[in-house]
Every structure is written in structure tokens, then in C-alpha cells.
Amino acid sequence: MKVVIAYLSYSGNTNETAELIAEILINEDVEVDLHRIGIDLPINPEQYDYVFLGTFTWERGSTPDEVKDFVLEIGYKPCNMIVFGTGDTQFGGDNLFCLAAKKLAKFYNSPYPVLTIEQSPRGSQEKKVREWLEGVLHDAKCVTK
């Protein structure tokens, strides 16, 4: 199995989450490419069994412009898109918490649950990431290869 984890991170929280997901997958003998949105060259989703897309939520529930550009670069809605997000409930409460990730999952009609992380995946949230990932991979609904 081959996956790409595409993510945008300013504070480092989404980066940490992406790296944790990668570490778990690599330990399961999955081939993983990390893609830094806005920095690395565009990807071709058709080369991967799964595309993990990670973002934070910006200004009152918005999706960052770099992530919107990434969506446009892909140019279509692959069915193998799995979305995760980091956020902070102190900025907008539960209504805006990880709203960008939730909107992206809806946009892609992703059949997978969205992983939402309060700030960093450290501590008890590491278990949340592991359980989410196990559920996602064992409930494969779409594989492009």
C-alpha cells in the first residue's frame, strides 16, 4: 500500500499530526510520502491508494488559501481522500473547531470520518490518532490502484 500525507502547518500542530500518522503507517509496512502543501511540487493522487489531507482552520472557520490551491491543483475529487485537522477551541468554540477539515471532507464526499485534534496530537490525543487510523484503514471504501 502506498499513501501520501499532504498537509499545511503554520504552528507545527498539523505537521506533528502528519508525522504521527506517517510513523504509524510506516510501522504497518505502508509506503508513505509526506507532502508539504505550498512547498513541495504538486502530487498525482492516482499514484496513491490513499491521500491524507491535513489542515488547520483559519480565521473564523476558513480553509487556508494554500489548501484551496492544493485542491485546485488536484483538479478533481478522488474518492480516496481522508481528511484530518488541527484546531483550537479557544478560537471560536466548538462551532468553528476544525471547521476547515470538516468542510474539506464534505467537499470531497469522503466516506471516512474526519480526525480532529485539539492543538497537538501529544498525550491522550495520540491514542485518538491511532484508533482513528486503524478504523479508517480497516474500513476501506475506495482504493484507486
Secondary structure, DSSP 8 states (H G I E B T S, - for coil): -EEEEEE--SSSHHHHHHHHHHHHHHHTT-EEEEEETTTS----GGG-SEEEEEEE-BTTTB--HHHHHHHHHH-S--TTEEEEEEE-TTTTHHHHTTHHHHHHHHHTT-SS--EEEES---THHHHHHHHHHHHHHHT------
